[in-house]
């Protein structure tokens, strides 16, 4: 079985699985962060170390696939040009996500083993598909004549940069809340007082409108990346092979991995934003009533 056949089949299932998982996670919480399990559980591990471990699989699998270029012949690959820039953007995101951000983070709640295991699985698949696509003739053909002089390409890169900056900015607001709480906890411990919880109401920037602007900015980031890297999905119910999943997978069957990644981010993160928004409103009686979960004025 050729890698190209496996690649196409995995893309089809990548289109189907996140919507199904997303629907389920509207009804239960992934056991990490504010939804971490209470008490001592032998299947829970350090939150920061677990995060770093699972996120590193994305850039490592991406680099492996991008450099090996399994969809291209040896004489059709160039390591120069727009694809190299796009690879740099992908790796820059994960340099922050997998290393810079968690290493600067205050202590986090423990994560159940199911969280890093599912994260590793997702990142292996996504990183491999993204790297293989960027090194493929299909990506090269799309970018040919549409890159350095293309308004669409640079609009996508600009949207990616704005999304990354917004994501880092709003994550920093959350980390500052935890840092302040940690300092107060340390002071209270020294004075024999009672430590306060390390969650608070985030304020400023897009927190004025939504509870999860970091998610919204990450969606903008990967929408920009997909806009620069791949043709728009046709979203047509094109015929699929008999072995292919139907329904939504059929709608996205022809989409390139950058668009599948963008769609999966929405399907997997929107339910957590919704449940996290409900958690904020239940925990803080003075939580701003005008805020939405993740899309200003809408959701």
C-alpha positions in Angstrom: 0.0 0.0 0.0 1.5 3.3 -1.0 1.9 6.3 1.3 -0.3 8.3 -1.1 -3.2 5.9 -0.5 -2.7 6.0 3.2 -2.5 9.8 3.1 -5.8 10.1 1.3 -7.6 7.7 3.6 -6.3 9.4 6.8 -7.4 12.8 5.4 -10.9 11.4 4.9 -11.0 10.1 8.5 -9.4 13.3 9.7 -12.4 15.2 8.2 -14.9 12.9 10.0 -13.4 12.3 13.5 -13.2 15.9 15.0 -16.9 16.7 14.4 -17.9 13.4 16.1 -15.6 14.0 19.1 -16.7 17.6 19.2 -20.3 16.7 19.6 -19.5 14.3 22.5 -17.4 16.9 24.3 -20.4 19.2 24.5 -21.6 16.8 27.2 -18.4 16.0 29.2 -15.2 17.7 30.1 -11.7 16.7 29.2 -9.9 16.1 32.5 -7.3 18.8 32.6 -7.0 22.4 33.6 -10.1 23.7 35.4 -11.7 20.4 34.7 -9.0 18.3 36.2 -10.1 15.4 38.4 -10.0 16.0 42.1 -8.1 13.8 44.6 -5.2 11.6 44.1 -5.4 9.5 41.0 -2.5 7.3 39.8 -3.5 8.1 36.2 -2.9 11.8 36.6 0.4 13.4 35.8 2.1 16.8 36.0 0.1 19.3 33.8 3.1 21.1 32.3 5.2 18.1 31.6 2.2 16.3 30.0 1.5 19.3 27.8 5.1 19.6 26.6 5.3 15.9 25.8 2.1 15.8 23.7 2.7 19.1 21.9 6.3 18.2 20.8 4.9 15.4 18.7 3.4 18.0 16.3 6.6 19.7 15.2 8.7 16.5 15.3 6.2 14.6 13.0 5.9 17.6 10.8 9.6 18.0 10.3 10.0 14.3 9.6 7.3 14.3 6.9 8.4 17.7 5.5 12.0 16.6 5.1 11.2 13.1 3.9 8.6 14.4 1.4 6.8 11.0 0.9 4.4 12.4 -1.7 7.0 13.7 -4.0 9.8 12.3 -6.1 13.3 13.1 -5.2 13.8 15.6 -8.0 10.6 17.6 -7.4 11.4 18.9 -4.0 12.8 22.3 -3.3 13.6 23.4 0.3 13.3 27.1 -0.8 10.5 29.5 -1.3 7.0 29.9 0.2 6.9 26.4 1.5 9.9 27.0 3.7 8.2 30.1 5.0 5.0 28.2 5.8 7.0 25.4 7.5 8.7 28.1 9.6 5.3 29.5 10.6 4.1 26.1 11.7 7.2 25.4 13.7 7.1 28.9 15.2 3.6 28.3 16.5 4.7 25.0 18.2 7.9 26.5 19.5 5.6 28.8 21.6 2.9 26.2 22.3 5.2 23.3 23.2 8.1 25.0 24.9 8.0 28.8 25.5 4.5 29.1 26.9 4.5 26.0 29.2 8.0 26.7 30.5 6.9 30.2 31.5 3.6 29.1 33.0 2.8 29.0 36.7 2.0 25.5 38.0 -0.9 23.9 36.3 -3.5 21.3 37.4 -2.7 17.7 36.7 -3.8 16.0 33.5 -5.4 12.6 33.3 -3.4 10.2 31.1 -6.2 10.2 28.5 -5.4 13.8 27.7 -1.7 13.5 26.6 -2.5 10.2 24.9 -5.2 11.7 22.8 -3.1 14.8 22.2 -0.1 12.7 21.0 -2.4 10.8 18.6 -3.9 14.0 17.2 -0.5 15.7 16.9 1.2 12.8 15.2 -1.6 12.6 12.5 -1.9 16.4 12.0 1.9 17.0 12.0 2.5 14.2 9.5 -0.3 15.3 7.2 0.7 19.0 7.3 4.4 18.2 6.6 3.6 15.8 3.8 1.3 18.3 2.2 3.7 21.2 2.3 6.3 19.1 0.7 3.9 17.7 -2.0 3.6 18.5 -5.6 0.0 19.6 -4.9 1.2 22.3 -2.6 3.9 23.4 -5.0 1.4 23.6 -7.8 -0.9 25.8 -5.8 1.8 28.1 -4.6 3.4 28.4 -8.1 2.7 32.0 -9.2 0.5 32.6 -6.1 3.1 33.2 -3.4 5.6 36.1 -3.2 3.5 38.4 -5.4 0.1 37.1 -4.2 -2.1 39.3 -2.1 -3.9 36.2 -0.9 -0.7 34.6 0.3 0.5 37.6 2.3 -3.0 38.2 3.6 -2.9 34.7 5.0 0.5 35.2 6.5 -0.6 38.5 8.1 -3.7 36.8 9.5 -1.5 34.0 10.9 0.8 36.6 12.6 -2.1 38.6 14.0 -3.7 35.4 15.3 -0.5 34.2 16.9 0.1 37.6 18.6 -3.5 37.6 19.9 -3.2 34.1 21.2 0.0 34.8 23.1 -1.4 38.1 24.4 -4.6 36.6 25.8 -2.7 33.5 27.2 -0.5 36.0 29.0 -3.5 37.5 30.7 -4.5 34.1 32.1 -1.0 33.4 33.2 -0.8 36.7 35.0 -3.9 35.8 37.0 -2.3 32.5 38.1 1.0 34.3 38.8 -0.7 36.9 41.0 -2.7 34.1 42.8 0.5 32.2 43.4 2.2 35.2 44.9 -0.8 35.7 47.2 -0.8 32.1 48.1 2.8 32.2 49.0 2.3 35.4 51.1 -0.8 33.8 52.8 1.3 30.7 53.6 4.0 32.8 55.2 1.4 34.7 57.3 -0.7 31.7 58.1 -3.6 33.0 56.2 -5.9 31.3 53.7 -4.8 30.9 50.1 -7.2 32.0 47.4 -8.0 29.9 44.3 -5.9 30.5 41.2 -8.8 31.2 38.8 -10.2 34.7 38.3 -12.1 36.7 35.8 -9.8 37.7 32.9 -10.2 41.3 31.7 -8.9 43.5 28.9 -8.5 43.2 25.1 -10.9 40.7 23.6 -11.9 39.4 27.0 -14.3 42.3 27.0 -16.4 40.3 24.4 -15.6 36.6 24.9 -14.4 34.2 27.5 -11.9 32.5 25.2 -10.3 35.0 22.9 -7.1 32.9 22.9 -9.2 30.2 21.1 -10.6 32.7 18.7 -7.1 34.1 17.9 -5.8 30.6 17.3 -8.6 29.9 14.8 -7.7 33.1 13.0 -4.1 32.0 13.0 -4.8 28.7 11.3 -7.4 30.2 9.0 -4.6 32.5 7.7 -2.2 29.6 7.4 -4.7 27.6 5.3 -5.5 30.6 3.2 -1.8 31.0 2.3 -1.0 27.3 1.9 -3.9 25.6 0.2 -6.9 26.1 -2.2 -10.3 26.7 -0.6 -12.2 23.5 0.0 -14.9 22.9 -2.6 -17.3 21.6 0.1 -19.0 19.6 -2.5 -20.5 16.1 -2.1 -18.1 14.6 -4.5 -18.2 10.8 -5.0 -16.0 8.9 -2.5 -14.6 5.5 -2.6 -16.7 2.8 -1.1 -14.4 2.6 1.9 -14.6 6.3 2.6 -16.8 7.8 5.4 -19.8 9.7 4.3 -21.5 12.8 5.5 -19.3 15.6 6.7 -16.2 13.6 5.7 -17.6 13.7 2.2 -18.0 17.5 2.3 -14.4 17.9 3.3 -12.9 14.9 1.5 -11.2 17.2 -1.1 -9.8 19.6 1.5 -6.1 19.9 2.0 -4.7 19.3 5.5 -4.3 23.0 6.4 -8.1 23.4 6.0 -8.8 20.1 7.8 -6.6 21.3 10.7 -8.5 24.6 10.8 -11.8 22.8 10.9 -10.7 20.4 13.5 -9.6 23.3 15.8 -13.1 24.7 15.7 -14.8 21.3 16.2 -12.6 20.3 19.1 -12.2 23.7 20.9 -15.7 25.2 20.5 -17.3 22.7 23.0 -14.5 23.3 25.6 -15.1 27.1 25.2 -18.8 26.6 25.7 -18.4 24.5 28.8 -15.6 26.7 30.1 -17.8 29.8 29.6 -20.6 28.1 31.6 -18.0 27.3 34.4 -17.0 30.9 34.6 -20.6 32.1 34.9 -21.3 29.5 37.6 -18.2 30.2 39.6 -18.2 34.0 39.5 -21.6 35.6 40.3 -20.2 38.9 39.0 -19.1 37.5 35.7 -19.9 39.9 32.8 -23.3 38.9 31.4 -22.6 40.4 28.0 -19.7 38.1 27.2 -20.1 35.2 24.9 -18.0 32.0 24.9 -15.7 32.4 21.9 -17.4 34.4 19.0 -18.3 38.0 19.9 -22.0 38.7 20.0 -22.8 35.2 18.5 -21.5 32.2 20.5 
